[in-house]
Amino acid sequence: MFTLSGGHVFPLYDAVVKDGADAAMRLVDVRHEQTAVFAAEATARLTRTPGLAVVTAGPGVTNSVSAVTTAWFNGAPVVVLAGRAPDSRWGSGSLQEMDHPPLLAPVTKRAWTEHDTAALAGSVDEAFRLAASPHRGPVFLDISLEAIYGQAEADLPAAGPDGPARAGPAPDAGEVDHIAQLLRTARHPVFVLGSDVWLGGADGAARQAAQELRLPVIANGQARGVLPRGHELLVTRARSVALRQADLVIVAGTPLDFRLGYGSFGPKDAPARVVHVADAPGGIATHVPLAASAAGDLSAFFTALAAAGTGAGQADPEWVPGLAEATRAALAADGPLLASEADPVHPARIYGELLKVLDDDAVVIGDGGDFVSFAGKYIEPLRPGGWLDPGPFGCLGTGLGYAIAARIAHPAVQVVLLLGDGAAGFSLMDADTLVRHGLPVVMICGNNAGWGLERHPMRALYGYDVAADLQPGCRYDEVVRALGGAGELVTTAADIGPALRRAFASGVPYLVNVVTDPEAVYPRSTTGV
């Protein structure tokens, strides 16, 4: 249970405490409600089981809205339980009196109020089951003061299953056969895998299908690692070539949003046919023409496609080897920047040093703009479930909540939080939470003294930038030290590696604050606007 203390929800804390020292539920209190929900979201995304956040009434709820919305965009099963002013004085101006569900309804699967103590167990059970059913997402339930402090006899619902929730129905067999036929006639097919492949437990089936069908794979979001780095079919680093030359693109488990060019692929004079596959019918794109689509359990889809798509096809025999060579060329081209001796430090050098000390099972978290974009380019997980970023909603401030959850979910692995200096300002106070709860995390701040993702596009538009500067060389490391952790300032490339080794060896929350070149811009083709 991730929470920030509030009187409207005291009985929930009381229940956890009275369960005793051997209680299954751990209580983790944070410094901002958004951190509590971000931590619940990261728990859901890392463990593939619902995460729980508890917030108090009024500002406790409103402070959580951006984090709930992030979970909504990421399809993360999160249950948010909230306090609520008493029914008996409703309309009289009680402390933090607010009707929360209408505020949360647009960004949750359901948002409602429970007024009856006897019905409370059933409502909470419904919230968890709804959050975990495809398409997964956040659920909000607030509880009136009388209901949460009241007493009643009630039948408790049967315990839900451990592990990932029961899968949804299999996709229509005819739709899968149609997609298989498109695949057999394609010369340049591409498989794009998204986060729902991991969240739905379909990573193994997806990997097997890609290998049996010899499909080049681009991994998006938490599907990174479904094919391990170095796999011959993993062509994420050649994605621009692959998507520009493809004649068939099968996108599974992710929306056709700005990250994928809104679903427009292939040569301009011969657009690729697009197939969209989602875990529920509501996820199928409607803004772009589709050659085919399928909705349902993603594991069942991949298994059925592999079975139906085997056999002689028309794929270009040079397609996969050509993309593999483009991938190798892109990786080889990384070398000079990863080893850059530039002064000021080029942000890529940080990743060159991090890759030397990063374990295969590490959890890497990105919270930032330009600095984290470099991470997405250079860090390729060996296995799925080891990468977290804010997702398509693009909300900064996720990092500390994600790091708290990652350390609890995976107590024996490296947890690395990559922070832009802009993002650090949203949540760095929760380094105090890491310290109080004994959660060692290595934090790396790419400190370029500005909002890089805004600074450079504004210059391109107007010839100048405004409201894009932050304090040069700001001592974010001293903030963490003041909160009981440790850290240091790094200003030269040669000092990055030793600082990272000290951080991993410290056993405490540790921030390596690297001053980087403010003019080193990530070479993006779109800002997503």
N, C-alpha and C positions, 0 to 999 in steps of 0.2 A: 504494500500500500504506500504510494507516494502522496505526500500531503504537505500542507502548510496549516499550522494550527488555527482552529476557529471554533468558537463556542457552539455554533449550530451543528457541528458534527462530532462533538465530544463522545457520544455513545459508541461511535465506531472505533475510536481509539480505546475506549474502555473494554470493548469486546476483544480487541487484539491483545491487550495487556493481560486480561483475565484468562486468556487461553493458556498462559504460562510460558515458561522459558522454551518449551519445546514446540511452540505454536508454529504451524506451517507458514503463517504470514509474517513477513518482516515489515516493520514500520520505518519508513525513511522520510524524515521531514526536511524540507528544502527551504530556500530563501525567497522564492517567487512561485506563484501558482503555475505559471507557464512551464517552469522547470519540472514540476510534478507531472504535468500531462505529457511533456516531451519525454520524460523518463518512462512513463507508462507506455507511450507509443514505441519507444525503442525496445522495451521489454517485449512487446508484441511482435515487433519486426525481427528481433533476434531469436526469440524462442518459438515463434509461430503459435503462441497461445495468448489469450487476451491479457492486456495490461490494465492495471487499476490505479486511478487517481481519485483522491477525495479532496474536495475544496469546500470552503465555507460559503455562506450566502453572499449575494451582492457582488462586491469587488472581487471576492474569491472566484466567482464564476466569470465575471467579465475579464479578469486577468488571464483566464485560461482559454479564451476564444481563439486566439491565433494558433495555439498549440492543437486545439481540437480540429481546427480547419486543416492544419498540416496533416493530421491523422486521416482526415477525410480524403484529402488528395492522394495520400499514400495507401489508402485501402488498409489501414492498420486497425486491427480489432482492439479497441480501447473502451473501457467502461469508466465514465466519469460520474461519481456520486457526489451530490452537493446538498448542503443544508438549505433551508428555506424558512422564511419568517412564519410565525404561527398563523394557522387558519383562523383562530379565534379573534385575532386582532387585524385580520387582513383588511387593508384599506384605511387603517388608522395611523399608518406611519411608523411601524415597528422598525427597529434597527435593521438596515440592509434589506428592507422589503422590496422585492422585485420579482416579477414573473419571468423566470429564466427561460422556460422551454421555447417561447417564440423566438428568442435570440439565437438559440442553438439549433432550432429545427432545420435551417437550410444547410447545415454542415454536419449533420448526424443522420444515422439511419432511423433513429427515433429519439424524440425528446419529450419527456412527460414528467408528471408529478405524482408521487404516491402520498395519499392522505391517511391511509389506514395501516396501523401497525400490523394487524393480522395478515395483510396482503403484501407486506414488505418483502418477505423472503421470496415469494413468487415473482415479484417485480424485478428484484435483483437477478434472480435466475434467468428471467426472460431477457434482461439486458445483456448478460454474458452470452447467452445462446444466440441472440440476434447479432451481436458484434462479431461473433466467430463464424457466422454463416455467410457463404458467398452472395454477393460481393462484400467482402469484409469492410468494416469501418467502425467509427466511434458511435457510441450510444450514450445518451445523457439522461440521468434520472435524478431529480431533486426530491427531497423528502421533507414534508412539513415538520415543524418543531414538535407538534403533538405526536406525530407518527414515529419520529426517530427516538424521542424520549419516552414513548409510551410502552406499555406491557400488554401482551396478548398471547394466547395460545394459538399455534398454527402448525399445520403439517409442513414439514420441510420438503422441498423438491428433492428428487433423486440427484445424486452427484453426477455431474457431467463427465464425459470421457477425458482421460489424461491425454496430453499431446494435442496435435492439430485437430481442428473440428472435422466432423464428418463431411466428406466431399459432397458437392452438389450433383445433380444428374449429369450423365454423360451427354456430350454433344450429339446432335442428330446424325445418324450414320450416313444419311444421304449427303449432308453438308460436308462431312469428312471425305467421302468418296469424290465429291466435286473438287475439293481442294487437292486431293491426291492426283486427280486427272490434270489439273492445272500444273501441278508439279512435274508430272511426266512430260509435259509439252514445253517446259521452260528450258531455255538455254542458260540463263544467268540467274538462278534463284538465290535468295538470301533469306535467312531466318533471323528475325529480331526477337530477342527474349527480354521480358521486362520483369519487374519486381513481383508480380503476382505468381510467376512461375515458382519463385522461392516461397512466398507466403502461403501458397496453396500446396506446398509439399510436392511439387511436380518437377523438381530440379533433376532428379534421377531419370525420370521418363523423358524429359527434354534432351538430356545429354545422350541417352541411348538413341532417340529418334534422329538427332543430328548426325550421329556417327553411322547409323544404319543407312540413312538417306544420303550421306556425304554432302550435307548442306553447310555452307559457310555461315558462321554465327556472329552476330553483333549483340553484345550483352549490354543491357541498359539497367540502371538502378541496382536493385538487389539481386538481379540475375548475374551480376558480375561474379565470376567464379564458378558458374554452372559448368562451363568448360574452363579448365584451369589455364593459367597463363602458360604460354608455350605450346598449347594444343594446336595442331595443324589446321583445325577448322575454325579457330577463334580469330576473327579478322576485325575486331573492334577498332584497332589502330588504322585499319584501311577502310573505315566505314564510309568516308566520302567517296572513295573510288567505287566501293561495292554498291552503295545506294545510287550513285550516279549512273552506273552501267547495268544495273539489274533490270531484268524484264519481269520478274515476279518477286514480290516481297511479302513474306508471311510474318506478320507482327502478332506476337502472342504475349498476353499478360501485361500490357502497358497501353495507355491511350495514344492515339495518333495526334499528339500535341506538338508544341513548338520544338521539343527536343528531337522530333522526328520529321521536321519540315511539314508538319500538319498532314502527313500522309501522302506527300507528293514525291515520287521517286522516279528514277530512270532518266534516259535522255529526253530532252525537251521535245524532240520530234517523234519520240516513240515512248510515251510514259509507261512505266511499269504497271502491271496488274498488281493490285493490292488485296491481300487477304487479311482480315482482322479477326482475331480469336480472343475471347474474353471469358472470364469464369462465370459471368451472368449476362443475360440479354441486354441489360441497361448499359453495359460497358462497350457495346459495339458502336463504332463511330458512325455518325450520320451526316457529317459535314463534307465527306469526300466520297466519290464513287468507289464502290468495292466490287472486285471480281467475285468474291465469295466471303462468307463469314461463318463463324461457329461460336456457340456459347455453351458453357458447361464445364464440368470438371476438367482441368487442364491435363492432369495425368492421363485420364482416359483419352483425351484428344491426341496427345503425343503418341500413345501406344497404338491407337487406331490408325493414325496417319502413317506410322512406320510400317504397319501391317499392310495398309492399302497402297502405300506409295512405292513399295519395293518392286523391282522389275526393271526392264529396259526403259530408259527415258531418253530425252534429247539434250541433256545437259552438255554444254561445251566441256570437253575433257581438259581444257586449259584454264577453266574458270577458277576452280579451287586453287590450283598451283599458282596462278597469277596473283590471286589475292594474298596467298601465303607469302609470296615474294614481296608484295607491296607492304605487308605487315613487317617483314624482316627489315626492309629498307627504312620504314618509319622508326623502328626500334633502334636501328643503327644510327640514324640521324639524331637521336636523343643525346648521344654521348657527349658532345661538346658542351651543351648547356648543363647536363647533370654534373659535369666536372668543372664548370666555369669557375675561374679565379677572379671574376669581375669584382670591382670595388666601386660602388656599393654592391652588396651581395645580390646576385640574381636568384629569384625564388626557386628556380629549378635546381640549384645546387643543394638546397635543403633536402629535396627528394632524392638526389643522388646519394647523399649521406644517409638518409633514413632507410633507403633500400638495402644498405649494407648491414643494418642492425635489426631489421624487421623480421620477426618470425613468420613461418608459413601460416600459423593459425591466429595471427594477430587480428584484432578488431580495429579498423581504421575509420575514424569519424571525421567528416568534413563539415565545417561551419564557417562559410565565408564566400566571397565572390571570386575575384581573380586568383587569389592564393590557392583556394580549394579547386579551382578549375585546373590548375597545374597538377594537383594531386590526382584528379580524375584521369588525366592523360598518362601519368607516369606510374601510378600504383595499380597493378592488376592482381586481384586476389588469386590465391591458389585454389580456394574452395568457396562455395557460396555462403552467405550469412556473415561475412567478415567486413562488409562495407556499409556505412550509413551516411547518407547526406540528407538535406532537408526535403529533397524531392521537388516536384514541379511547382508547388506553391511558393518555393523560394524564400521561406521565412528564416531570417537570421535569428540567432539566439537559441538554436536547438542544441548546441554542442555540449554544454555542461549536463543537461538532462540526459542526453544520449550517453555520455560518458559514465554517469552514475549508474545507469541501467546496465551498460555493457560490463562494467566491473562486477556488478552483482550477478549478472547472468553467466559470466565467464570468469570466475575468480582466479583462474590459473594462467590466463593468457595475457599477452601484451595488449593494453588498450591505449591507443594513440588518438588524441584529439587535435585536429588541425584547425587553428583559428586564424581568420583574418583579424586585423586590429579593429576593424569596424564591428565584426561579430563579437569580439571580446567584450565590447561595451554593453552588450545586451544581457550577459549572463555570468560574467566572471566572478561575481559575488558568491555564486554557488560553489566556488572552490572551497568555501567554508563548509559546505555540505560534504564534499569529498574528505576534508580533514576530520570533521566530527564523526563521520561514519567509518573512518579507516579505509578509504577507497583510493589506493594509489593509481594515478593516471598520469601518463606523459602528455603534456600539452605543448604544442609548438605554435607559436604566434608568428605569422608572417607580417612584420610591422613595416608597412610602406607609407605610413603617415597619411592615409587618405582612403576615400571610398573609390577604389580603382575601377570598379565596375560602372561607376557613374562619371568619374573624372574624365576618362578618355573619350567615351561617347559624347559627352557634353562639349568637349573641346572640338570634336569633329563636326558637331552641329553648329556651334556658335563661335568657335575660335578662342574660347576661354572656358574656365570652369569656376563655379561658385558653390559654396556649401559642400565641398568635397574634400576639405582638408581636415586632418586630425593632427594631434600633437606629435611632432617628430621625435622619434626615440622614446616615446612614452614608456615608463617602466612598469609594464604589466606584470613582469616577474616579481617586482616588489609588492604588488597587490597580493599575489599568491603567497609570498613570504609573510606578509602582514597577517594573513588569514591562517597561518600555521603550517603552510606548505613550504616549498622551496622553489628556487628558480635562479636564472641567470640571464644576463644580457650578452648577446653575441653580435659582433659588428664585422667580423671578417670570415671569409669562406673557410679558412683552415681551422677555425675554432668550432665549426658546427658539429663535426663528428664527435670530438671529445665531449662536448656538452650533451649530446644525445646519449652517449654511453653513461655519463654521470646520471642523467635523468632516469634511465632504465634501471640503473643499479641502486637508486636511492630508496625505493620502497615507500615513497610518499608522493602526494600530488606535487608535480614538478613542472614548471613552465619554462621552456626555452624560448626566449624572446629574441628573435632574429630581425635585426634592422635590414630591410631589403630596399632595392632600388625602386623608387616610386615611378620611374619611367619604364620599367620592365612590364610590358602589357601582355596579357594572355591573348594569343591570336585567334579570337573567336569570329565566326562568320555571322552570328546573330546574337542579339541581346534577348530574344524571346518576346519582344514587344510586337 
